[in-house]
Amino acid sequence: MTILESIQLDQSNIFLPEYRGRLTEGITYNPANDTLLWVDIIVGEVHRVHLSSSAPDKDHEFIKWKTPGESVGAIALTTKDDVILVCGKTGVALGDFKTGEIEYFFKYPNDEKTQHRLRSNDGIVDPWGHLWIGLMNDFPITAKEGVLPEGKLYRINCNDLSVETMVDGTLIANGLAFSEDHKTLFWTDSLTFTVWKFDYDYETNKLTNKRPHIETKKFYSDFASPEPDGMTMTKDGHIYGAVFSTSSVYHADASGQLLNKIHLPAARITCVISGGKNNDELFITTGHTQLDDPDAAIDSSDKTGDLGGFLFRVKLDSPINGQIKNIWGGKV
């Protein structure tokens, strides 16, 4: 397989050099106010910065769960720029940057045992305003038992909060996207090393014809566990996808063929989004090498070795026509 070009990032591409998270993920661009949002899953934080700010490090905001044991797997935009959807351990909340509060309005329909074992991971709002959210084993479970096929991909109707299980028995339910014509869902199960492709019928809310679209072991034959993670799609069907443990983001065309890779000075690459006023930038989140150690000090002044935990920003040669994030259609 021929890679047409390769981009190498270094510490000069670090965005917000004074900030370093533990497991940053869920990077989201809001064109309504030119802001970038992301989560730090393990510590239960949601961050925001205005890209047009002359001093983004100083204008950096965050809100945080006050409840011990909480996490944030995914976020989504709402009709109010200061209010976001927050997918926590046991359900969906609203986070408010004005008040600093995060409060549940919906709990997943899980029994007590399942509620204990699972947490939110990646998710998106579909073109009709409904939330698709993947659940997977929570951190204490994976530490003791590994990742088990107990996960789910839920669709939460924005009108009545009814829930349907779209995919069951998943491992690490991860990056999602809908095709521009809304007829195809792309969905990642990381430990199958595959971005899967489904036909989708909105009228019946059915997924059919599951088949592999991208198999990362073919892109990364030298890696034992190239786990596809968060991703973003362009309007013409190209995918930019983070691959955990490979220090890179891949760029594939609409047929799933590899075009190039972006290499980063961090092993654990978690998510990528296109953004900026001209839609000609990529923002990439990463995980710290000591993310499994809750007592590990995360030092933003240390720019040596693996730079996991930092955010990265890369300017592209031209706009990439990236899809704009859909907005939650429910009440806020």
N, C-alpha and C positions, 0 to 999 in steps of 0.2 A: 504494500500500500504506500503510495507516494503522498507525503504531506507537502502541500504547495508552499507553505510558509510557516514560520514559527516565531512567536513573540516571547522575549525573555524580560520579565519584570525583576526589579531589584528594590532595595529599600527606598529609593527615590520615588517609587510608586505608592508608598504607604500613604493612606488617607487618614487624617487625624493622628499624627505621630505621637500625641500625648495620651491617646486612648489605646488600650489593649484588653480584649475580652478573654473569656475562658473558652466558650464555644459559640462564636458568632455565627448567625444563620439568618435565613428569611429576609434577605435584603430586598427592599421595596422602594421604588421611585414614585413619588406623587407629583405629576406635572402641574397640578392645580396650584401648588405653592412652591414648586421647585425644591422639595425636601427629599432627603434620603432617610429611610427608616430601616432598622434591623433589630434582631433579638440576640440576647445572650441566653441560650436555652437553660443552662444549668443554674444560673443565678437568678433566673426569672425576671429579666429586665427587657424593656423595649426602649430603643434609642432613636433619637431624631436629630438631624442637623439640616439647616438651610444652606443649600449649595451656593446661593448667591451672597451669603454672609462674607464679609471681609475678614472675619476671624472665626471660622467654623469651630475650632477647638474651644473657644470661649463660649460660643452660642450652643454648644452641644447640650441637649436635654435628654433626660431619661426618666421613665417611670418604672416602678418595681413592685412585684407582689410583696405584701407584708406578711403573708401566711407562710410559715416554714414548710419545706417540702414541695413548694410549687415550682413550676417551670413554664416556659413559653416556647411552644413548638412552631407556631406560625402566627402571622398577623395579616390583616387585610384592611383596605381603605373603606371608609364610609362616606356618607354625604356631608359629614362635618370634618373639616381638615384636622381639627384637634382631637377627634375621637376615632379610635381604631378598634377593630375587632382583634381580640387577643385569645388565642387557643391555648388554654392552660392544661394542667394535668387531667382534670376531670370534666371539662366542658369548655364553653365559649363565654368570654367576658367582654366588657367594653372598657377600654383604657382611655383615660382623659388626660391630655397633656396640660390642661389648664388647672385641673384639681389635683393631679398627681395620683388619682385613684384608679385601681383596676378592680372591677366587680363582676362576678358571674351573673349572667341572665339566663343561662341554659346549661344543663348537665347532660352528658351523654347517657343513653339508656342502657347502662352497664350495671350488672349486679355488683355487690360489694367486693367480691373476689376479683372480678375483672377490673373494677375501678382501681383497686390497689395495684394491679399488675401492669396496667397500661398508662400511657401518657400521649398527648398530642405530639405529632411530628410535623411534617410539611403539609401545606394545604393551599388552595386558591379559591377565589370566587369565580364562578363560571359566567358566561356571557349573559345569563338571565338573572344574576344577582344571588344565586344560591352558593352555599359554602361546601366545598369538598375538602375533607380533612382526614389525613391518615393517622392512625393510632399504632403504637408499637410498645414493646416491653419497656417499662420504666428503668431508670439507671440502676437502682438497687437489685432489680431482677436480673438484668443482663450481667451485672458484676458477679452474681452467684451462679446463674444458670445459663448464661449466654442468651442470644436472641432466638426466640422460639416463634413458630408460625401461629401466633395468637393475635396478630394485628388485624386491622380492618381499614377499609376506606369507606367513610361515611359521606353521604350527601345530606346536608341540612337545608330544608326548604326555608327560604327567607320569609315566606308569607305566614306559615303556621308552625314553623319549627319542627315539623315532622322529619323523621330520620329514616333513610334507607341505606342498607349495607350494599355498596356497589361491588366491592371485592372483599372476600373474607379469607382468613388463614394466611395473612401476609406476614412478611418478616420485618423489613424496614420500609414502610410506605413513605415514598419520598417525592421528588420533583414531579410536577404536573403542568400540563398546558393543553389548551384546546386549539384546534386548527382554526384558521381565520373564517372558514365557512361553518364552524361550530359542529361539524359532523364527525370529528375524530378527536378522541381523547388520547393524550400521551401521558403515561403514568409509570413511575419508577418503583421497582422493588429492589433496593440496593444490593441485597445479598443474593439475588439471582443474576446480578451484574448486567441488568437489562432495563432499557427503557421500552416498555410495552406500548402497543398501539391497539386501540379498540375502535370499532364503529360505534357511534352514539346516536340514539334516537331520542330527542328531547320529549316528544309527545308521549312516549311510553316509559321514558327514563330508563332505557335498557342499554347495557354495554354488550356488544357481541363481537365475534371474530377477533379474539385476542391473538396477537402475533408479535414477535420481536421487531422492534424498529432499530434500536441501537444496542449492540452487545459490546460492552466495554472491554471484555477480555480480548476481543479482536483488535481494538484500538491500543490496548496496553498488554501485549503478550509477554512482556518482561516483568509484569507485576503479578504477585500471587492473589491479591485481593483488591482489584480496581473498582471500588464501589461507586456507582453513579449516585450523585447527591442532588442538590438543588439545581434548577435549570431555568432558562428563559428562552422564549421562542420569538422569532421575527414574524412579520406579517406574511412573508413568503415561505415560511415553514422551516427556516434554518433553526438549529438549536445550539445554544452555548450551554455546556453542562459542566458543572464541577465534578471532579472525581476524587473522592477521599483517598488519602494515602499515596497519591501520585504526583503531588506538587503541580497539578495542572488543571486547566479548563480546556475542553475540546470544543471545536466548532464543526458541526456536521451540516450538510445540505439537506434539502427537503426529502431526499431519498434515503437519508441516513448514512451517507458516505462521508468519511472524515476529510475535512478541508485543511485544518491546521490545529495547532495547540498553542495555548498561552501558558508559559512556565513561570512558576512563582517560587520565591525563596521560603516556602513553608510546605510541609508534607500534607497537612490535613485541610484540603480545600472543600468548602461546604456549600457555597451558593454563589450565584452570579445573576446580575440584572443589568439591562441596558438603561441608560438614563441621560440626564443632562438636557438642557433646553434644546439642543440640536440633535438629541438621540444619537450621539457619536461617542459615548463613553461607556465603559463597562466598570461596574463596581463588584468586588469579589470579597466574600467573607471567608474566614479560616478558623481553625481550632488550634488551641495551644497544645503543645506536646504533653503537658501535664494536666490535661483537662479532667482526667480520672482521679486526681488527687485534690480533694476539696481544701486541703491545707496549703497547697502550693501557692507561692507568691507569684503574681502576674506582674511583671515589671515592664512598663512601657518605655523606660529609659534604655533598656537593653535591646540594641538593634543588631546583636551578633547571633550567629547560629540560626536555628530554625525560627522564623518570624511568625509562627502560628499565633493566632489571636488578634493580629492586626487586620485592618481593612485595606484593600488595595484598589487603586483607581488607574485606569488606562485609557488614554485618548486614542481613538481609532482614526484612520485616514479619512473616513467618510461616515455619514449616518448609516445605521444598519436597519432602520425601519422596524424597530422592536415593538412588540405588542405592548399596549398600555394596560396596566392592571385594572381589572374589573372592580366595581364598587358593590359592597354588600347592599342587597336590596331590602333588608329588614329595617325595623325601627331602631333609632339611635337616640 
